[in-house]
């Protein structure tokens, strides 16, 4: 499970899990990138990261099914761990997708405005 998370956040070495602090750190790094790079390059990077994260979500979903098959009782410590991993990866994917969406709609200013007003969906789940 740790390997799956590390692959999803390959560029962010210090991000160990999907805690709110970690997700905000990832978002801060995204803001720095989109501020310093042209719009098209930023959109391309966000698309690639979102697709990469979606692949990790699919793998985590398969892992969750496998854990359920191995321990149908649900008493294994792996059940909550896989559920948390899946939830964290979905939040990460939401960060990339929503940032791409707002970047496409209005650029960096729109991204900042939505973030400051806590209108990102991922902010509601933290």
SELUMDREN-759234 format. One record per residue: residue number from 1; x, y negated, z of N, C-alpha, C in turn; residue in one letter. Coordinates in steps of 0.1 Angstrom, whole numbers. Each point is the difference from the previous one (the first is absolute). Example, Ala and Ser with C-alpha at 12.3 -4.5 7.8 and 13.67 -1.06 7.14 Angstrom:
// SELUMDREN-759234
@k->1 | n_X->132 | n_Y->57 | n_Z->78 | ca_X->-9 | ca_Y->-12 | ca_Z->0 | c_X->9 | c_Y->-12 | c_Z->0 | r->A
@k->2 | n_X->-4 | n_Y->-11 | n_Z->-7 | ca_X->9 | ca_Y->-11 | ca_Z->0 | c_X->-8 | c_Y->-11 | c_Z->8 | r->S
// end
This chain:
// SELUMDREN-759234
@k->1 | n_X->8 | n_Y->12 | n_Z->0 | ca_X->-8 | ca_Y->-12 | ca_Z->0 | c_X->9 | c_Y->-13 | c_Z->0 | r->X
@k->2 | n_X->11 | n_Y->1 | n_Z->8 | ca_X->8 | ca_Y->-12 | ca_Z->0 | c_X->7 | c_Y->-2 | c_Z->-14 | r->X
@k->3 | n_X->3 | n_Y->11 | n_Z->-7 | ca_X->6 | ca_Y->-1 | ca_Z->-13 | c_X->-10 | c_Y->-7 | c_Z->-10 | r->X
@k->4 | n_X->-13 | n_Y->4 | n_Z->1 | ca_X->-10 | ca_Y->-6 | ca_Z->-8 | c_X->-1 | c_Y->-15 | c_Z->2 | r->X
@k->5 | n_X->0 | n_Y->-4 | n_Z->13 | ca_X->-1 | ca_Y->-15 | ca_Z->3 | c_X->13 | c_Y->-7 | c_Z->-5 | r->X
@k->6 | n_X->11 | n_Y->6 | n_Z->2 | ca_X->13 | ca_Y->-6 | ca_Z->-4 | c_X->0 | c_Y->-2 | c_Z->-15 | r->X
@k->7 | n_X->-5 | n_Y->9 | n_Z->-8 | ca_X->-1 | ca_Y->-1 | ca_Z->-14 | c_X->-9 | c_Y->-11 | c_Z->-4 | r->X
@k->8 | n_X->-11 | n_Y->-2 | n_Z->7 | ca_X->-10 | ca_Y->-11 | ca_Z->-3 | c_X->6 | c_Y->-13 | c_Z->3 | r->X
@k->9 | n_X->8 | n_Y->-2 | n_Z->10 | ca_X->6 | ca_Y->-13 | ca_Z->3 | c_X->15 | c_Y->0 | c_Z->-3 | r->X
@k->10 | n_X->4 | n_Y->5 | n_Z->-11 | ca_X->14 | ca_Y->3 | ca_Z->-3 | c_X->9 | c_Y->-13 | c_Z->1 | r->X
@k->11 | n_X->-5 | n_Y->-11 | n_Z->-3 | ca_X->8 | ca_Y->-12 | ca_Z->1 | c_X->1 | c_Y->-7 | c_Z->14 | r->X
@k->12 | n_X->-10 | n_Y->3 | n_Z->8 | ca_X->0 | ca_Y->-6 | ca_Z->13 | c_X->6 | c_Y->10 | c_Z->10 | r->X
@k->13 | n_X->13 | n_Y->-1 | n_Z->3 | ca_X->7 | ca_Y->10 | ca_Z->8 | c_X->-5 | c_Y->-1 | c_Z->15 | r->X
@k->14 | n_X->-3 | n_Y->-11 | n_Z->5 | ca_X->-3 | ca_Y->-2 | ca_Z->14 | c_X->-14 | c_Y->4 | c_Z->3 | r->X
@k->15 | n_X->-9 | n_Y->3 | n_Z->-10 | ca_X->-14 | ca_Y->3 | ca_Z->3 | c_X->-1 | c_Y->15 | c_Z->3 | r->X
@k->16 | n_X->-3 | n_Y->3 | n_Z->12 | ca_X->0 | ca_Y->14 | ca_Z->5 | c_X->-14 | c_Y->6 | c_Z->-1 | r->X
@k->17 | n_X->-11 | n_Y->-9 | n_Z->1 | ca_X->-13 | ca_Y->6 | ca_Z->0 | c_X->-10 | c_Y->-11 | c_Z->-4 | r->X
@k->18 | n_X->-13 | n_Y->2 | n_Z->1 | ca_X->-10 | ca_Y->-9 | ca_Z->-5 | c_X->-6 | c_Y->-9 | c_Z->11 | r->X
@k->19 | n_X->8 | n_Y->-3 | n_Z->10 | ca_X->-5 | ca_Y->-9 | ca_Z->10 | c_X->-3 | c_Y->-14 | c_Z->-6 | r->X
@k->20 | n_X->-8 | n_Y->-8 | n_Z->7 | ca_X->-3 | ca_Y->-13 | ca_Z->-6 | c_X->12 | c_Y->-8 | c_Z->-2 | r->X
@k->21 | n_X->10 | n_Y->1 | n_Z->9 | ca_X->12 | ca_Y->-8 | ca_Z->-1 | c_X->8 | c_Y->4 | c_Z->-13 | r->X
@k->22 | n_X->0 | n_Y->13 | n_Z->-2 | ca_X->7 | ca_Y->5 | ca_Z->-12 | c_X->-7 | c_Y->-4 | c_Z->-13 | r->X
@k->23 | n_X->-13 | n_Y->0 | n_Z->0 | ca_X->-8 | ca_Y->-4 | ca_Z->-12 | c_X->2 | c_Y->-15 | c_Z->-2 | r->X
@k->24 | n_X->0 | n_Y->-8 | n_Z->10 | ca_X->2 | ca_Y->-14 | ca_Z->-1 | c_X->15 | c_Y->-3 | c_Z->-6 | r->X
@k->25 | n_X->9 | n_Y->8 | n_Z->5 | ca_X->14 | ca_Y->-2 | ca_Z->-5 | c_X->0 | c_Y->3 | c_Z->-15 | r->X
@k->26 | n_X->-6 | n_Y->11 | n_Z->-4 | ca_X->-1 | ca_Y->3 | ca_Z->-15 | c_X->-6 | c_Y->-11 | c_Z->-7 | r->X
@k->27 | n_X->-11 | n_Y->-6 | n_Z->5 | ca_X->-7 | ca_Y->-11 | ca_Z->-7 | c_X->9 | c_Y->-12 | c_Z->0 | r->X
@k->28 | n_X->7 | n_Y->-3 | n_Z->10 | ca_X->10 | ca_Y->-11 | ca_Z->0 | c_X->10 | c_Y->2 | c_Z->-11 | r->X
@k->29 | n_X->5 | n_Y->12 | n_Z->-1 | ca_X->10 | ca_Y->3 | ca_Z->-11 | c_X->-6 | c_Y->-2 | c_Z->-14 | r->X
@k->30 | n_X->-13 | n_Y->4 | n_Z->-1 | ca_X->-7 | ca_Y->-2 | ca_Z->-13 | c_X->-1 | c_Y->-15 | c_Z->-3 | r->X
@k->31 | n_X->-3 | n_Y->-8 | n_Z->10 | ca_X->-2 | ca_Y->-14 | ca_Z->-2 | c_X->13 | c_Y->-7 | c_Z->-4 | r->X
@k->32 | n_X->11 | n_Y->5 | n_Z->6 | ca_X->13 | ca_Y->-6 | ca_Z->-4 | c_X->3 | c_Y->4 | c_Z->-15 | r->X
@k->33 | n_X->-3 | n_Y->12 | n_Z->-3 | ca_X->3 | ca_Y->5 | ca_Z->-14 | c_X->-8 | c_Y->-8 | c_Z->-10 | r->X
@k->34 | n_X->-14 | n_Y->-1 | n_Z->2 | ca_X->-8 | ca_Y->-7 | ca_Z->-9 | c_X->3 | c_Y->-15 | c_Z->-1 | r->X
@k->35 | n_X->5 | n_Y->-6 | n_Z->11 | ca_X->3 | ca_Y->-14 | ca_Z->0 | c_X->13 | c_Y->-2 | c_Z->-8 | r->X
@k->36 | n_X->9 | n_Y->9 | n_Z->0 | ca_X->13 | ca_Y->-2 | ca_Z->-6 | c_X->1 | c_Y->6 | c_Z->-14 | r->X
@k->37 | n_X->-10 | n_Y->6 | n_Z->-5 | ca_X->0 | ca_Y->6 | ca_Z->-14 | c_X->-11 | c_Y->-4 | c_Z->-8 | r->X
@k->38 | n_X->1 | n_Y->0 | n_Z->-13 | ca_X->-10 | ca_Y->-4 | ca_Z->-9 | c_X->-13 | c_Y->9 | c_Z->2 | r->X
@k->39 | n_X->-11 | n_Y->-6 | n_Z->-4 | ca_X->-13 | ca_Y->7 | ca_Z->3 | c_X->-1 | c_Y->13 | c_Z->-7 | r->X
@k->40 | n_X->4 | n_Y->2 | n_Z->-12 | ca_X->-1 | ca_Y->13 | ca_Z->-7 | c_X->9 | c_Y->10 | c_Z->7 | r->X
@k->41 | n_X->12 | n_Y->-3 | n_Z->4 | ca_X->8 | ca_Y->9 | ca_Z->7 | c_X->-6 | c_Y->4 | c_Z->13 | r->X
@k->42 | n_X->-6 | n_Y->-9 | n_Z->7 | ca_X->-6 | ca_Y->3 | ca_Z->13 | c_X->-12 | c_Y->9 | c_Z->-2 | r->X
@k->43 | n_X->-8 | n_Y->-2 | n_Z->-10 | ca_X->-12 | ca_Y->8 | ca_Z->-3 | c_X->5 | c_Y->14 | c_Z->-4 | r->X
@k->44 | n_X->10 | n_Y->1 | n_Z->-8 | ca_X->6 | ca_Y->13 | ca_Z->-3 | c_X->4 | c_Y->8 | c_Z->12 | r->X
@k->45 | n_X->8 | n_Y->-7 | n_Z->9 | ca_X->5 | ca_Y->7 | ca_Z->12 | c_X->-12 | c_Y->4 | c_Z->8 | r->X
@k->46 | n_X->-10 | n_Y->-8 | n_Z->2 | ca_X->-11 | ca_Y->4 | ca_Z->8 | c_X->-8 | c_Y->12 | c_Z->-6 | r->X
@k->47 | n_X->-1 | n_Y->0 | n_Z->-13 | ca_X->-7 | ca_Y->11 | ca_Z->-6 | c_X->8 | c_Y->13 | c_Z->2 | r->X
@k->48 | n_X->13 | n_Y->0 | n_Z->-2 | ca_X->9 | ca_Y->11 | ca_Z->2 | c_X->-1 | c_Y->5 | c_Z->15 | r->X
@k->49 | n_X->0 | n_Y->-9 | n_Z->9 | ca_X->0 | ca_Y->4 | ca_Z->14 | c_X->-14 | c_Y->6 | c_Z->4 | r->X
@k->50 | n_X->-10 | n_Y->-6 | n_Z->-6 | ca_X->-14 | ca_Y->5 | ca_Z->3 | c_X->-2 | c_Y->14 | c_Z->-6 | r->X
@k->51 | n_X->5 | n_Y->3 | n_Z->-12 | ca_X->-1 | ca_Y->13 | ca_Z->-6 | c_X->9 | c_Y->10 | c_Z->8 | r->X
@k->52 | n_X->11 | n_Y->-4 | n_Z->4 | ca_X->9 | ca_Y->9 | ca_Z->8 | c_X->-7 | c_Y->3 | c_Z->13 | r->X
@k->53 | n_X->-6 | n_Y->-9 | n_Z->6 | ca_X->-7 | ca_Y->2 | ca_Z->13 | c_X->-12 | c_Y->9 | c_Z->-2 | r->X
@k->54 | n_X->-7 | n_Y->-2 | n_Z->-11 | ca_X->-12 | ca_Y->9 | ca_Z->-3 | c_X->4 | c_Y->15 | c_Z->-2 | r->X
@k->55 | n_X->12 | n_Y->2 | n_Z->-6 | ca_X->5 | ca_Y->13 | ca_Z->-1 | c_X->3 | c_Y->6 | c_Z->14 | r->X
@k->56 | n_X->5 | n_Y->-8 | n_Z->9 | ca_X->3 | ca_Y->5 | ca_Z->14 | c_X->-14 | c_Y->2 | c_Z->7 | r->X
@k->57 | n_X->-10 | n_Y->-8 | n_Z->-3 | ca_X->-13 | ca_Y->3 | ca_Z->6 | c_X->-6 | c_Y->13 | c_Z->-4 | r->X
@k->58 | n_X->2 | n_Y->3 | n_Z->-13 | ca_X->-5 | ca_Y->13 | ca_Z->-6 | c_X->8 | c_Y->12 | c_Z->7 | r->X
@k->59 | n_X->13 | n_Y->-2 | n_Z->2 | ca_X->8 | ca_Y->11 | ca_Z->6 | c_X->-5 | c_Y->1 | c_Z->15 | r->X
@k->60 | n_X->-2 | n_Y->-11 | n_Z->6 | ca_X->-4 | ca_Y->1 | ca_Z->14 | c_X->-14 | c_Y->7 | c_Z->1 | r->X
@k->61 | n_X->-9 | n_Y->-3 | n_Z->-9 | ca_X->-13 | ca_Y->7 | ca_Z->-1 | c_X->1 | c_Y->15 | c_Z->-1 | r->X
@k->62 | n_X->9 | n_Y->4 | n_Z->-9 | ca_X->3 | ca_Y->14 | ca_Z->-2 | c_X->5 | c_Y->6 | c_Z->13 | r->X
@k->63 | n_X->9 | n_Y->-7 | n_Z->6 | ca_X->6 | ca_Y->5 | ca_Z->13 | c_X->-11 | c_Y->1 | c_Z->10 | r->X
@k->64 | n_X->-9 | n_Y->-9 | n_Z->1 | ca_X->-11 | ca_Y->1 | ca_Z->10 | c_X->-8 | c_Y->12 | c_Z->-3 | r->X
@k->65 | n_X->-3 | n_Y->3 | n_Z->-12 | ca_X->-8 | ca_Y->12 | ca_Z->-4 | c_X->8 | c_Y->12 | c_Z->4 | r->X
@k->66 | n_X->13 | n_Y->0 | n_Z->-2 | ca_X->8 | ca_Y->12 | ca_Z->3 | c_X->0 | c_Y->2 | c_Z->15 | r->X
@k->67 | n_X->2 | n_Y->-11 | n_Z->8 | ca_X->0 | ca_Y->1 | ca_Z->15 | c_X->-14 | c_Y->6 | c_Z->4 | r->X
@k->68 | n_X->-11 | n_Y->-4 | n_Z->-6 | ca_X->-13 | ca_Y->5 | ca_Z->3 | c_X->-1 | c_Y->15 | c_Z->-2 | r->X
@k->69 | n_X->6 | n_Y->4 | n_Z->-11 | ca_X->-1 | ca_Y->14 | ca_Z->-4 | c_X->8 | c_Y->9 | c_Z->10 | r->X
@k->70 | n_X->12 | n_Y->-6 | n_Z->4 | ca_X->8 | ca_Y->8 | ca_Z->10 | c_X->-5 | c_Y->0 | c_Z->14 | r->X
@k->71 | n_X->-7 | n_Y->-10 | n_Z->4 | ca_X->-6 | ca_Y->-1 | ca_Z->13 | c_X->-14 | c_Y->-6 | c_Z->-1 | r->X
@k->72 | n_X->-10 | n_Y->9 | n_Z->-3 | ca_X->-14 | ca_Y->-5 | ca_Z->-2 | c_X->-6 | c_Y->-5 | c_Z->13 | r->X
@k->73 | n_X->6 | n_Y->3 | n_Z->12 | ca_X->-6 | ca_Y->-4 | ca_Z->12 | c_X->3 | c_Y->-15 | c_Z->3 | r->X
@k->74 | n_X->10 | n_Y->-5 | n_Z->-7 | ca_X->3 | ca_Y->-15 | ca_Z->2 | c_X->7 | c_Y->-3 | c_Z->13 | r->X
@k->75 | n_X->6 | n_Y->10 | n_Z->6 | ca_X->7 | ca_Y->-2 | ca_Z->13 | c_X->15 | c_Y->-3 | c_Z->-2 | r->X
@k->76 | n_X->4 | n_Y->2 | n_Z->-12 | ca_X->15 | ca_Y->-2 | ca_Z->-3 | c_X->4 | c_Y->-14 | c_Z->2 | r->X
@k->77 | n_X->11 | n_Y->-3 | n_Z->5 | ca_X->5 | ca_Y->-14 | ca_Z->1 | c_X->2 | c_Y->-6 | c_Z->-14 | r->X
@k->78 | n_X->1 | n_Y->8 | n_Z->-10 | ca_X->1 | ca_Y->-5 | ca_Z->-14 | c_X->-12 | c_Y->-7 | c_Z->-5 | r->X
@k->79 | n_X->-12 | n_Y->4 | n_Z->5 | ca_X->-12 | ca_Y->-7 | ca_Z->-5 | c_X->0 | c_Y->-15 | c_Z->2 | r->X
@k->80 | n_X->2 | n_Y->-5 | n_Z->12 | ca_X->0 | ca_Y->-14 | ca_Z->2 | c_X->12 | c_Y->-7 | c_Z->-7 | r->X
@k->81 | n_X->11 | n_Y->7 | n_Z->-1 | ca_X->12 | ca_Y->-6 | ca_Z->-6 | c_X->-3 | c_Y->-2 | c_Z->-15 | r->X
@k->82 | n_X->-6 | n_Y->10 | n_Z->-7 | ca_X->-3 | ca_Y->-1 | ca_Z->-14 | c_X->-11 | c_Y->-11 | c_Z->-2 | r->X
@k->83 | n_X->-9 | n_Y->0 | n_Z->9 | ca_X->-11 | ca_Y->-10 | ca_Z->-2 | c_X->6 | c_Y->-14 | c_Z->1 | r->X
@k->84 | n_X->9 | n_Y->-2 | n_Z->10 | ca_X->6 | ca_Y->-14 | ca_Z->2 | c_X->9 | c_Y->-3 | c_Z->-13 | r->X
@k->85 | n_X->7 | n_Y->10 | n_Z->-5 | ca_X->9 | ca_Y->-2 | ca_Z->-12 | c_X->-9 | c_Y->-5 | c_Z->-11 | r->X
@k->86 | n_X->-11 | n_Y->7 | n_Z->-2 | ca_X->-9 | ca_Y->-3 | ca_Z->-11 | c_X->-6 | c_Y->-14 | c_Z->1 | r->X
@k->87 | n_X->-4 | n_Y->-3 | n_Z->12 | ca_X->-6 | ca_Y->-14 | ca_Z->3 | c_X->11 | c_Y->-10 | c_Z->-2 | r->X
@k->88 | n_X->12 | n_Y->2 | n_Z->4 | ca_X->11 | ca_Y->-10 | ca_Z->-1 | c_X->3 | c_Y->-2 | c_Z->-15 | r->X
@k->89 | n_X->1 | n_Y->11 | n_Z->-8 | ca_X->3 | ca_Y->-1 | ca_Z->-14 | c_X->-12 | c_Y->-7 | c_Z->-7 | r->X
@k->90 | n_X->-12 | n_Y->2 | n_Z->4 | ca_X->-11 | ca_Y->-7 | ca_Z->-7 | c_X->1 | c_Y->-15 | c_Z->3 | r->X
@k->91 | n_X->3 | n_Y->-4 | n_Z->12 | ca_X->2 | ca_Y->-14 | ca_Z->4 | c_X->11 | c_Y->-6 | c_Z->-9 | r->X
@k->92 | n_X->11 | n_Y->8 | n_Z->-1 | ca_X->11 | ca_Y->-5 | ca_Z->-8 | c_X->-4 | c_Y->-2 | c_Z->-15 | r->X
@k->93 | n_X->-7 | n_Y->9 | n_Z->-5 | ca_X->-5 | ca_Y->-1 | ca_Z->-14 | c_X->-9 | c_Y->-12 | c_Z->-1 | r->X
@k->94 | n_X->-8 | n_Y->-2 | n_Z->10 | ca_X->-9 | ca_Y->-12 | ca_Z->0 | c_X->7 | c_Y->-13 | c_Z->0 | r->X
@k->95 | n_X->11 | n_Y->-1 | n_Z->7 | ca_X->9 | ca_Y->-12 | ca_Z->0 | c_X->4 | c_Y->-3 | c_Z->-14 | r->X
@k->96 | n_X->6 | n_Y->10 | n_Z->-7 | ca_X->5 | ca_Y->-2 | ca_Z->-14 | c_X->-11 | c_Y->-3 | c_Z->-9 | r->X
@k->97 | n_X->-12 | n_Y->7 | n_Z->0 | ca_X->-10 | ca_Y->-2 | ca_Z->-9 | c_X->-6 | c_Y->-14 | c_Z->2 | r->X
@k->98 | n_X->-3 | n_Y->-4 | n_Z->13 | ca_X->-7 | ca_Y->-13 | ca_Z->2 | c_X->10 | c_Y->-11 | c_Z->-3 | r->X
@k->99 | n_X->13 | n_Y->2 | n_Z->3 | ca_X->9 | ca_Y->-11 | ca_Z->-4 | c_X->1 | c_Y->-2 | c_Z->-15 | r->X
@k->100 | n_X->0 | n_Y->12 | n_Z->-7 | ca_X->-1 | ca_Y->-1 | ca_Z->-15 | c_X->-12 | c_Y->-7 | c_Z->-5 | r->X
@k->101 | n_X->-12 | n_Y->3 | n_Z->6 | ca_X->-12 | ca_Y->-6 | ca_Z->-4 | c_X->0 | c_Y->-15 | c_Z->2 | r->X
@k->102 | n_X->4 | n_Y->-4 | n_Z->12 | ca_X->0 | ca_Y->-15 | ca_Z->3 | c_X->11 | c_Y->-7 | c_Z->-8 | r->X
@k->103 | n_X->11 | n_Y->7 | n_Z->-2 | ca_X->11 | ca_Y->-6 | ca_Z->-8 | c_X->-5 | c_Y->-2 | c_Z->-15 | r->X
@k->104 | n_X->-7 | n_Y->10 | n_Z->-5 | ca_X->-6 | ca_Y->-1 | ca_Z->-13 | c_X->-10 | c_Y->-12 | c_Z->-1 | r->X
@k->105 | n_X->-8 | n_Y->-1 | n_Z->10 | ca_X->-11 | ca_Y->-10 | ca_Z->1 | c_X->5 | c_Y->-14 | c_Z->1 | r->X
@k->106 | n_X->10 | n_Y->-2 | n_Z->9 | ca_X->4 | ca_Y->-14 | ca_Z->3 | c_X->14 | c_Y->-3 | c_Z->3 | r->X
@k->107 | n_X->9 | n_Y->10 | n_Z->-1 | ca_X->14 | ca_Y->-2 | ca_Z->3 | c_X->3 | c_Y->1 | c_Z->15 | r->X
@k->108 | n_X->12 | n_Y->-5 | n_Z->3 | ca_X->5 | ca_Y->0 | ca_Z->13 | c_X->-9 | c_Y->-8 | c_Z->10 | r->X
@k->109 | n_X->-5 | n_Y->-11 | n_Z->-5 | ca_X->-8 | ca_Y->-9 | ca_Z->9 | c_X->-13 | c_Y->8 | c_Z->4 | r->X
@k->110 | n_X->-6 | n_Y->7 | n_Z->-9 | ca_X->-12 | ca_Y->8 | ca_Z->3 | c_X->4 | c_Y->11 | c_Z->10 | r->X
@k->111 | n_X->11 | n_Y->7 | n_Z->-2 | ca_X->4 | ca_Y->10 | ca_Z->9 | c_X->1 | c_Y->-5 | c_Z->14 | r->X
@k->112 | n_X->7 | n_Y->-11 | n_Z->1 | ca_X->2 | ca_Y->-6 | ca_Z->14 | c_X->-13 | c_Y->-5 | c_Z->6 | r->X
@k->113 | n_X->-9 | n_Y->-6 | n_Z->-8 | ca_X->-12 | ca_Y->-5 | ca_Z->5 | c_X->-9 | c_Y->12 | c_Z->5 | r->X
@k->114 | n_X->-1 | n_Y->11 | n_Z->-7 | ca_X->-7 | ca_Y->11 | ca_Z->4 | c_X->6 | c_Y->6 | c_Z->13 | r->X
@k->115 | n_X->13 | n_Y->1 | n_Z->0 | ca_X->6 | ca_Y->6 | ca_Z->12 | c_X->-2 | c_Y->-9 | c_Z->13 | r->X
@k->116 | n_X->2 | n_Y->-13 | n_Z->-2 | ca_X->-2 | ca_Y->-9 | ca_Z->12 | c_X->-14 | c_Y->0 | c_Z->5 | r->X
@k->117 | n_X->-10 | n_Y->2 | n_Z->-9 | ca_X->-14 | ca_Y->1 | ca_Z->5 | c_X->-5 | c_Y->14 | c_Z->3 | r->X
@k->118 | n_X->10 | n_Y->9 | n_Z->1 | ca_X->-2 | ca_Y->14 | ca_Z->4 | c_X->-12 | c_Y->6 | c_Z->-9 | r->X
@k->119 | n_X->1 | n_Y->-2 | n_Z->-13 | ca_X->-10 | ca_Y->6 | ca_Z->-9 | c_X->5 | c_Y->12 | c_Z->-7 | r->X
@k->120 | n_X->12 | n_Y->4 | n_Z->3 | ca_X->5 | ca_Y->13 | ca_Z->-6 | c_X->-8 | c_Y->11 | c_Z->7 | r->X
@k->121 | n_X->-4 | n_Y->10 | n_Z->-7 | ca_X->-7 | ca_Y->12 | ca_Z->6 | c_X->9 | c_Y->7 | c_Z->10 | r->X
@k->122 | n_X->13 | n_Y->2 | n_Z->-4 | ca_X->9 | ca_Y->7 | ca_Z->9 | c_X->2 | c_Y->-7 | c_Z->13 | r->X
@k->123 | n_X->-2 | n_Y->-13 | n_Z->1 | ca_X->1 | ca_Y->-7 | ca_Z->13 | c_X->-11 | c_Y->3 | c_Z->9 | r->X
@k->124 | n_X->-12 | n_Y->4 | n_Z->-6 | ca_X->-11 | ca_Y->3 | ca_Z->9 | c_X->1 | c_Y->14 | c_Z->7 | r->X
@k->125 | n_X->9 | n_Y->8 | n_Z->-5 | ca_X->2 | ca_Y->14 | ca_Z->6 | c_X->11 | c_Y->0 | c_Z->10 | r->X
@k->126 | n_X->7 | n_Y->-11 | n_Z->2 | ca_X->11 | ca_Y->1 | ca_Z->9 | c_X->-4 | c_Y->-5 | c_Z->14 | r->X
// end
